[in-house]
Amino acid sequence: VEKGGRLIIPAFSVGRTQALLFEIKKMVNLGLIPEIKVFVDSPLSLESTKAYQQMHNYLNKEAREVQKVDGEIFIFDQLFYIENEKQSKILSQFDEPAIIISASGMLDGGRIQTHIRKNIENPNATILMVGFASPGTLGAKLREQPKELHFDKKTYQVRARILSTSLFSGHGDQADLIRFVQHQNSQELKQVFLVHGEEPSMEQLSASLKEIGFSSIEIPSKNDVYELH
């Protein structure tokens, strides 16, 4: 706000965007952030947020309490949804301080790329990565804080501040996964398959599970076939 810059947040449309909006709303209600416009530039995010709001009874206790007090979980005065391409192009030229949340979270497509192009060379802008980015994606490259960024057949000087946080991770950590498996009987469980994650992390999880008595751990490779009985 003081610099007149923009905070650009690439975020997945389902789950991550709603978590961000919920936290920003709480900060607004508590007066923890100055008055600043917040734009959500993703059609899928708009529809997803409507679904979350409609199903608010299934959300956690904190969200239900906000619903009870405010009547809305994600809506606050400074929030604006961008509904079409024309509005998105106008937003990309917006020069007031603002928070822009847009998809995709890994920067590999979607309207977020326009906002990255417009702000990556602005030293008053900040790009905040709030989710996992697969190796090779534009998001993963940006996480490495390069001096230059190459995409769309152009080279951009990275002058914006690049920040990352893991607070909005949509995945349970290793302790969560181990607790989940521990609900099973290690004597009756025939096999555990680890199928999602980076190989070093899965190897470490496999070792941890073996230490607590789950001996049949398999990390399938591509095209491996298993017959389950």
Buried (B, 14 or more C-beta within 10 A) or exposed (E): EEEEBBBBBBBBBBBBBBBBBBEBBEEBEEEEEEEBBBBBBBBBBBEBBEEBBEEBEEBEEEBBEBBEEEEEBBEBEBBBBBEEEEBBEEBBEBEEBBBBBBBBBBBBEBBBBBBBBBBBEBEBBBBBBBBBBEEEBBBBBBBEEEEEBEBEEEEBEBEBBBBBEEEBEEEEEEEEBBEEBEEEEBEEEEEBEBEEBEEEBBBEBBEBBEEEEBEEBEBEEEEEEEEEE
